[in-house]
């Protein structure tokens, strides 16, 4: 991959809508009467390209499988192929073993390799750090994310974003059954920021999780078309859909008051 391709991958799709036009249409429809006093951000495929982290995780899993006699290159290719077809389908490691015709390899060491993988460095999408910094000067912002809390914290550390937010909500700390779109993590985020749901906006890439959870919790949602699920239809429909996080912040920022010193 060339440096230009790598940059384009981090940047995500180009802006396809003028956020100012989008904002005007929302205000005309009466949907923006309530000011935005806080913003919740999804992590994976919203702040950065999740596939960058997964590439290293699959390397670690394939290496662990190789120690048990599995063809490492073939297994690694199978992991990536299945993940590209949709990570939410689950059992990727199990299905990759089945795909390469292996039935004797113990699964626990492979799962441990996945869970213990730590990236040396990850890059957020272009413009994310500056956009978050600018928005945080006006309103409190938080992360709300599914997944192993230790892994998710490490991703934020590798992205150099641990100091970019006022709060963090890791839904798995309540139990996997409370992953988005369950309302519990959204309600907990509201309590941490001490805000009412109608004054908070959720920014995320997945309609079935980020948008659905926001709407069920009484919040507005801005969907970004980045990452694995960018081609999914808007179902349920977000308040507005934009190309990426930078465009989302551009849309939200004029609706926020300046934060008190």
C-alpha positions in Angstrom: 0.0 0.0 0.0 1.4 3.4 -1.0 1.5 6.3 1.4 -1.2 8.0 -0.6 -3.4 4.9 -0.4 -2.8 4.7 3.4 -3.8 8.3 3.8 -7.0 7.8 1.7 -7.8 4.8 3.9 -7.5 6.8 7.1 -9.5 9.7 5.6 -12.4 7.6 4.6 -14.9 8.7 1.9 -14.8 12.3 0.7 -17.5 14.7 1.9 -20.5 14.2 -0.4 -22.9 16.7 1.3 -22.5 20.3 2.4 -23.0 20.2 6.2 -24.3 23.7 6.1 -27.1 22.6 3.7 -27.8 19.6 5.9 -28.0 21.8 8.9 -30.4 24.2 7.2 -32.8 21.4 6.2 -32.8 20.1 9.8 -33.5 23.5 11.2 -36.3 24.0 8.7 -37.8 20.7 9.7 -37.8 21.9 13.3 -35.5 19.1 14.4 -32.7 21.3 15.7 -34.7 23.4 18.2 -32.9 21.8 21.1 -29.2 22.9 21.3 -26.5 20.3 21.4 -25.0 20.2 24.9 -23.0 17.0 24.6 -21.8 14.5 22.1 -21.1 10.7 22.4 -18.8 9.1 19.9 -18.5 5.5 18.8 -14.9 4.2 18.6 -14.4 1.5 15.9 -14.8 2.7 12.3 -15.9 6.1 13.6 -12.7 7.4 15.1 -10.4 5.1 13.1 -10.4 2.2 10.6 -11.0 -0.9 12.7 -9.5 -3.1 10.0 -6.1 -1.7 10.9 -6.3 -3.1 14.4 -7.8 -6.4 13.2 -4.9 -6.9 10.8 -2.5 -7.1 13.7 -4.9 -9.3 15.7 -5.2 -11.8 12.9 -1.4 -12.0 12.7 -1.3 -12.9 16.3 -4.0 -15.5 16.0 -2.4 -17.1 13.0 1.0 -17.2 14.8 -0.7 -19.0 17.7 -2.4 -21.5 15.4 1.0 -22.1 13.7 2.4 -23.3 17.0 -0.2 -26.1 16.9 0.6 -27.2 13.4 -1.9 -25.1 11.4 -0.7 -23.7 8.1 -0.2 -20.1 9.3 -0.4 -18.4 5.9 -3.6 -20.2 4.8 -5.2 -19.7 8.2 -4.4 -16.0 8.2 -5.9 -15.6 4.8 -9.1 -17.4 5.9 -9.4 -15.1 9.0 -9.1 -12.0 6.9 -11.6 -13.3 4.3 -14.2 -14.1 6.9 -13.7 -10.8 8.7 -14.1 -8.9 5.4 -17.5 -10.6 5.0 -18.7 -9.1 8.3 -17.2 -9.2 11.8 -20.6 -9.2 13.4 -21.3 -12.7 12.2 -19.1 -14.0 15.0 -17.1 -17.2 15.4 -14.5 -16.0 12.9 -11.7 -18.0 14.4 -13.8 -21.2 14.7 -15.1 -20.8 11.1 -11.6 -20.1 9.8 -10.3 -23.4 11.3 -13.3 -25.2 9.7 -12.5 -23.4 6.4 -8.9 -24.7 6.3 -10.0 -28.2 7.4 -8.6 -28.2 10.9 -10.5 -29.9 13.7 -7.8 -30.7 16.3 -6.4 -27.2 17.1 -7.4 -26.0 20.6 -9.4 -22.8 20.4 -8.5 -21.2 23.8 -4.8 -20.2 22.9 -6.1 -18.6 19.7 -8.8 -16.6 21.5 -6.1 -15.6 24.1 -3.9 -14.4 21.3 -6.7 -12.2 19.9 -7.6 -10.8 23.3 -4.0 -10.1 24.2 -3.1 -8.4 21.0 -1.9 -4.8 21.4 -1.1 -2.4 18.6 2.0 -0.3 18.8 0.3 2.6 17.1 -3.0 3.3 15.3 -4.0 6.3 13.3 -7.3 8.1 13.6 -9.1 9.2 10.4 -7.7 12.5 9.1 -8.8 15.5 11.0 -10.3 13.6 14.0 -8.0 15.0 16.7 -8.4 18.6 15.7 -12.2 18.2 15.3 -12.6 16.6 18.7 -10.4 19.3 20.3 -12.4 22.1 18.7 -15.8 20.5 19.7 -14.6 19.8 23.3 -14.0 23.5 23.8 -17.7 24.0 23.4 -19.4 20.9 25.0 -18.4 17.8 26.9 -17.7 14.7 24.7 -17.5 11.0 25.5 -16.8 7.7 23.9 -19.3 4.9 24.0 -18.1 1.6 22.7 -18.7 -2.2 22.7 -15.9 -4.7 23.0 -13.5 -6.0 25.7 -12.8 -2.9 27.8 -9.1 -3.5 28.1 -8.8 -3.8 24.3 -10.9 -0.7 23.7 -8.8 1.3 26.2 -5.6 0.2 24.5 -7.0 1.2 21.1 -7.7 4.7 22.5 -4.2 4.8 23.9 -2.6 3.8 20.6 -4.7 6.4 18.9 -3.4 9.0 21.4 -7.0 9.9 22.2 -7.2 9.0 25.9 -7.0 12.6 26.8 -9.4 13.8 24.1 -12.6 13.0 26.0 -14.4 13.9 29.2 -15.7 10.3 29.8 -15.6 6.8 28.5 -18.4 4.2 28.5 -17.4 0.5 27.8 -20.7 -1.4 27.4 -19.1 -4.7 28.1 -18.5 -3.6 31.7 -22.2 -4.0 32.2 -22.2 -7.4 30.4 -22.3 -8.3 26.7 -26.1 -8.4 26.8 -25.9 -4.6 27.3 -23.9 -3.9 24.1 -25.4 -1.2 21.8 -28.3 -0.8 20.9 -29.2 -1.6 24.6 -30.0 1.7 26.3 -28.1 1.1 29.5 -24.7 2.3 28.2 -26.3 5.4 26.6 -28.2 6.2 29.9 -25.0 5.8 31.9 -23.2 8.2 29.5 -25.9 10.7 30.1 -25.5 10.4 33.8 -21.7 10.8 33.6 -22.2 14.1 31.6 -25.2 15.1 33.7 -27.2 15.9 30.5 -30.8 15.2 29.3 -31.1 12.9 26.3 -32.7 15.5 24.0 -29.6 17.7 24.3 -27.1 15.0 23.4 -26.1 13.7 19.9 -24.5 10.3 19.2 -22.0 10.0 16.3 -21.4 6.5 15.0 -21.2 4.4 11.9 -23.7 1.6 12.5 -27.4 2.2 12.1 -28.4 -1.0 14.0 -26.2 -0.1 17.0 -25.3 3.6 17.2 -28.4 5.1 15.6 -30.8 2.6 17.0 -29.4 2.9 20.5 -29.4 6.7 20.4 -33.0 6.9 19.2 -34.2 4.3 21.8 -32.5 6.5 24.5 -34.2 9.7 23.3 -31.0 11.2 21.6 -30.3 12.4 18.1 -27.9 10.5 16.0 -25.4 11.5 13.3 -24.3 8.6 11.1 -20.8 8.6 9.5 -20.2 6.6 6.3 -16.8 5.2 7.3 -15.6 1.7 8.0 -17.0 -1.8 7.5 -20.6 -0.8 7.5 -20.5 2.3 5.3 -22.7 0.7 2.6 -25.6 -0.3 4.9 -28.9 1.5 4.4 -30.0 4.1 6.9 -32.2 1.8 8.9 -33.2 3.2 11.3 -32.7 6.7 9.8 -30.3 9.0 11.6 -31.0 12.7 12.3 -28.5 13.3 9.5 -25.9 11.2 7.6 -22.5 12.6 6.6 -19.3 11.3 5.1 -17.1 11.2 8.2 -16.4 12.5 11.7 -15.0 15.8 10.5 -18.2 16.4 8.6 -20.2 15.4 11.7 -18.5 17.9 13.9 -18.8 20.6 11.2 -22.6 19.9 11.3 -22.9 19.8 15.1 -20.6 22.6 16.1 -22.8 25.6 15.2 -25.6 24.0 17.3 -23.5 24.1 20.5 -22.9 26.9 23.0 -19.5 27.8 24.0 -18.4 25.9 27.1 -18.1 28.0 30.3 -14.4 28.6 31.3 
